[in-house]
Amino acid sequence: MRSRAWFIALLLAGLLPALALMLAGLREPLHGEHVFRQAHVAGNIEKFVRDGLSLRPAAYNQDVPGALFDFPAYSWLVAAVCRATGAPPVPAARAAGVLVFVLCLAALDAVWRAAGLGRAAR
């Protein structure tokens, strides 16, 4: 049991700074090398919040999803959160990203446990 406590302490020591940085940036303006993509997704989310969900978001640049990569599931999720909570699109999208990150870590740990990998291998 003592080794589990050490494991959890080390895990938290490694993850908490990353989560703190992610959470601190929730209200930051769009920035970075992918600002166009961020603005495009935020625009689609605003349209979904205002006009309802659609496979053709009719974004501000009249773009239409043309591939599975552009399927708007993420935008739908964030738009639903925005409608339910009244949150602005960019912070809601970033919060969804943090949540997906945490859920992926939990899912990965579950897969490793199901595969029988010991804690040292995980």
Beta strands, then each sheet from edge to edge (+ up, - down):
end
